[in-house]
């Protein structure tokens, strides 16, 4: 039986590191999941149609059967402020002309990947980096995403699907 290869487009390099250094290992997806950031370096291109379509094609070229674009509800890469996951998803699909893209699913992370990490300890829907900073007692804001990711991995506590609806939805979609 052939396993399905999953492609992910995430906002930035820390999100990619979360999947590469934790998520793929946790769910035994190291051979079946490919993760690409939306831009290069520290540049987020999650709202750039051409960049996203190029990433989709890159993942198709790597034989990904299903492609997921993960956008944070609290993304700093977009001008609009959304409070509803469905509204953001539908608007994003429309603005980036993704409606006719086969096997491409947009998943809104509530509120950001750090909320998925925080699910290891508590209900984390609509939580932000600040909540994880409090959990670990971090005062600094410099390289905060990287610091939080390393603290989370070092804590060796698993994410809890029951504590975050968008995490649960994503894991259900990919079959883990």
C-alpha positions as CSV (number, residue, x, y, z in Angstrom):
1,X,0.0,0.0,0.0
2,X,1.4,3.4,-1.0
3,X,1.6,6.0,1.7
4,X,0.3,9.5,1.0
5,X,2.9,12.2,0.8
6,X,1.8,15.4,2.5
7,X,3.2,18.8,1.7
8,X,2.9,21.8,4.0
9,X,3.4,25.5,3.3
10,X,3.9,27.3,6.6
11,X,4.4,31.0,7.4
12,X,8.1,31.1,8.5
13,X,11.2,29.2,9.4
14,X,10.3,28.6,13.0
15,X,7.0,27.0,11.9
16,X,9.0,24.8,9.6
17,X,11.4,23.9,12.5
18,X,8.4,22.9,14.6
19,X,7.3,20.4,12.0
20,X,10.7,19.2,11.1
21,X,12.1,18.9,14.7
22,X,9.0,17.8,16.6
23,X,5.8,17.1,14.7
24,X,7.1,14.8,12.0
25,X,9.0,12.8,14.5
26,X,6.1,12.7,17.0
27,X,3.7,11.3,14.3
28,X,6.3,9.2,12.4
29,X,6.0,11.4,9.3
30,X,9.6,12.1,8.5
31,X,9.4,10.2,5.2
32,X,5.9,11.3,4.2
33,X,5.8,15.0,5.0
34,X,7.6,17.8,3.3
35,X,7.5,21.3,4.8
36,X,8.3,24.6,3.0
37,X,8.2,28.1,4.5
38,X,6.2,30.6,2.5
39,X,9.2,32.9,2.0
40,X,13.0,32.8,2.4
41,X,15.0,33.9,5.5
42,X,12.8,35.9,7.8
43,X,10.4,37.0,5.0
44,X,6.8,35.8,5.2
45,X,5.1,35.4,1.9
46,X,2.0,33.6,3.0
47,X,-0.2,36.4,1.5
48,X,1.7,36.5,-1.8
49,X,-0.2,34.6,-4.5
50,X,2.8,34.0,-6.8
51,X,5.0,32.8,-3.9
52,X,2.3,30.4,-2.6
53,X,1.6,29.0,-6.1
54,X,5.3,28.4,-6.5
55,X,5.5,26.6,-3.2
56,X,2.5,24.5,-4.2
57,X,4.2,23.6,-7.5
58,X,7.5,22.8,-5.6
59,X,5.5,20.4,-3.4
60,X,3.8,18.8,-6.4
61,X,7.3,18.4,-8.1
62,X,8.3,16.5,-4.9
63,X,5.3,14.2,-5.5
64,X,3.1,15.4,-2.6
65,X,-0.4,14.0,-2.9
66,X,-2.0,16.4,-0.5
67,X,-0.9,20.0,0.2
68,X,-1.9,22.1,3.2
69,X,-1.3,25.8,3.6
70,X,-1.2,26.8,7.2
71,X,-1.9,30.4,8.0
72,X,-2.1,31.8,11.5
73,X,-5.3,33.5,12.6
74,X,-3.0,36.0,14.2
75,X,-0.6,36.3,11.3
76,X,1.6,39.4,11.2
77,X,1.9,38.8,7.4
78,X,-1.6,40.1,6.6
79,X,-3.2,43.6,6.8
80,X,-6.6,42.5,7.9
81,X,-7.6,41.3,11.3
82,X,-9.8,38.3,11.5
83,X,-11.5,36.8,14.5
84,X,-13.1,33.9,12.7
85,X,-11.2,30.9,11.3
86,X,-13.8,30.3,8.5
87,X,-13.8,33.9,7.5
88,X,-10.0,34.0,7.2
89,X,-9.9,30.7,5.3
90,X,-12.5,31.7,2.8
91,X,-11.0,35.2,2.2
92,X,-7.5,33.7,1.8
93,X,-8.7,31.1,-0.7
94,X,-10.5,33.9,-2.7
95,X,-7.6,36.4,-2.6
96,X,-5.0,33.9,-3.6
97,X,-7.1,32.2,-6.2
98,X,-6.8,28.8,-4.6
99,X,-10.4,27.6,-5.2
100,X,-9.5,25.5,-8.2
101,X,-6.3,24.1,-6.8
102,X,-6.6,20.3,-6.6
103,X,-5.7,18.6,-3.3
104,X,-4.8,22.0,-1.6
105,X,-6.4,22.7,1.7
106,X,-6.0,25.9,3.7
107,X,-5.9,25.3,7.5
108,X,-6.1,28.3,9.9
109,X,-4.0,27.8,13.0
110,X,-5.7,29.3,16.0
111,X,-4.0,31.7,16.8
112,X,-0.5,30.7,15.9
113,X,1.8,27.6,15.9
114,X,2.9,28.5,19.5
115,X,-0.7,27.8,20.5
116,X,-0.3,24.2,19.3
117,X,2.8,23.9,21.5
118,X,0.9,25.4,24.5
119,X,-1.7,22.6,24.0
120,X,0.7,20.3,25.8
121,X,-0.3,22.0,29.1
122,X,-3.7,23.7,28.7
123,X,-6.6,24.7,26.4
124,X,-4.9,26.9,23.9
125,X,-7.4,28.0,21.2
126,X,-6.7,31.7,20.4
127,X,-3.5,31.8,22.6
128,X,-0.4,33.6,21.4
129,X,3.3,33.6,21.9
130,X,2.9,35.7,25.1
131,X,1.0,32.8,26.7
132,X,3.8,30.4,26.0
133,X,6.3,33.0,27.2
134,X,4.4,33.1,30.5
135,X,4.3,29.2,30.7
136,X,8.1,29.1,30.4
137,X,8.8,32.4,32.3
138,X,10.6,34.0,29.4
139,X,11.2,37.8,29.6
140,X,13.1,38.4,26.4
141,X,11.4,39.2,23.1
142,X,14.5,38.7,21.0
143,X,14.3,35.6,18.8
144,X,11.2,34.6,20.8
145,X,9.8,32.1,18.3
146,X,13.1,30.2,18.3
147,X,13.5,30.3,22.1
148,X,9.9,29.1,22.6
149,X,10.4,26.2,20.1
150,X,13.6,25.1,21.8
151,X,12.0,25.3,25.3
152,X,9.0,23.3,24.0
153,X,11.1,20.6,22.5
154,X,13.3,20.4,25.6
155,X,10.3,20.1,27.8
156,X,9.5,16.7,26.1
157,X,5.8,17.2,26.6
158,X,3.5,16.1,23.8
159,X,0.9,18.4,22.2
160,X,-2.7,17.5,23.2
161,X,-5.2,17.5,20.3
162,X,-8.0,17.9,22.8
163,X,-6.6,21.3,23.9
164,X,-6.6,23.1,20.5
165,X,-9.4,22.8,17.9
166,X,-7.3,23.8,14.9
167,X,-4.6,21.3,15.9
168,X,-7.2,18.6,16.2
169,X,-8.7,19.6,12.9
170,X,-5.3,19.5,11.1
171,X,-4.3,16.1,12.6
172,X,-7.7,14.7,11.7
173,X,-7.3,15.9,8.1
174,X,-3.9,14.3,7.7
175,X,-5.0,11.1,9.5
176,X,-2.9,11.1,12.6
